[in-house]
């Protein structure tokens, strides 16, 4: 089943986010290589694709996992969690309708 992992950043966490980004992307690449990643990306803190020092307000990952518990476990091991980038992470079942 698909799950949405919706994360909200701590204030002023851009430096931590940038430092942990390579490890974060490596984990996403594993999901992509397994054919389980639907989409992933950050939410810019301002209305532009390149927010600069404004940074990001969080992230969204939609991926396939065997269970909610597996998705929650995967999300809890994210390098952004370890780096204290995320203030809150919500994992929910997701039903893709379109496209």
Residue pairs with C-beta under 8 A, 6 or more apart in sequence:
1 64
1 65
1 66
1 67
1 93
1 94
2 38
2 62
2 63
2 64
2 93
2 94
2 95
2 96
3 62
3 63
3 64
3 65
3 68
3 71
3 91
3 92
3 93
3 94
4 60
4 61
4 62
4 91
4 92
4 93
4 94
5 59
5 60
5 61
5 62
5 63
5 71
5 74
5 75
5 89
5 90
5 91
6 58
6 59
6 60
6 89
6 90
6 91
6 92
7 58
7 59
7 60
7 61
7 75
7 78
7 80
7 86
7 88
7 89
7 90
8 57
8 58
8 86
8 87
8 88
8 89
9 17
9 55
9 56
9 57
9 58
9 59
9 85
9 86
9 87
10 16
10 84
10 85
10 86
10 87
12 55
13 55
13 84
13 85
14 53
14 55
14 56
16 80
16 83
16 84
16 85
17 42
17 55
17 56
17 80
17 83
17 85
19 83
20 79
20 80
20 82
20 83
20 85
23 79
24 78
24 79
24 80
27 74
27 77
27 78
27 79
28 37
28 40
28 61
31 37
31 63
36 63
36 64
36 65
37 61
37 62
37 63
37 64
38 62
38 63
38 64
38 96
39 60
39 61
39 62
40 59
40 60
40 61
40 62
40 63
41 59
41 60
42 56
42 58
42 59
42 60
43 56
43 57
43 58
43 59
43 60
44 50
44 51
44 54
44 55
44 56
44 57
45 51
45 54
45 55
45 56
45 57
46 54
58 86
59 80
59 86
61 75
62 94
62 96
63 71
63 74
65 71
65 74
68 91
68 93
71 91
72 91
75 81
75 89
75 91
76 89
78 86
78 89
80 86
81 89
